[in-house]
């Protein structure tokens, strides 16, 4: 049975990558493409707008105009995603959420909705990044209490949230392996000039926003006389799109619940 996919933000960078990848996935069909109501692409074919063949799916300006789908894939903004979440819950639809920058309260709203619907929520849909999360758990259990840990991430200059959702998820995995809460040991961006000596057991975050960097993440475990770095570099958004579509196929097997890419990949 073919799964019908709706893509939010169809005219954006991630939306275009999703449309391309959907066309290459036989078990999935693009049935709806949605963008901002004021977009100049409203009414145009989603495939043609992406520089490809016509798909027979016009871009609409509202999710309410595109109810003929099974799974909504949403990489937008927190407040926008939450509005779509309520719509999907009321219509019995599933969601794959790649939006980042949620507050704890917003994440709690998503968790509550997942009692009535099936959701995959992941700050990064890349298979490689999620493998890195598994490696970070192992590395932290071996090295974490004897090393200084830094997370350095870089993205394009248009990205608004910092640290990235992926960097924060890496921090959460490391903190859990240390038996800590990230909020208790995170240090975000040391200021210029003289600063206090680094305290043992902290996780330091550094963010770069420049050019058209798709997404780089490095976790450094710096000990005495050696350091180990685990790095993931994304060179295109294709890997995120493929991961999101893999999640969309997987979530059709679930009726309710909140899941992440570790669940999708079976490596949790």
Secondary structure, DSSP 8 states (H G I E B T S, - for coil): --EEEEEESTTSHHHHHHHHHHHT-TTEEEEEEE--TT-TTTTSBHHHHTTS---S-BEES-GGG----SEEEE-S-HHHHHHHHHHHHHHT-EEEE------HHHHHHHHHHTTTSEEEE-S---HHHHHHHHHHHHHHHHHGGGSEEEEEEEE-TT--SSS-HHHHHHHHHHHHHTTS-HHHHEEE---SS------TT-EEEEEEE-TT--EEEEEEEE-SS-EEEEEEEESSSHHHHHHHHHHHHHHTT-SSEEE-HHHHHT--
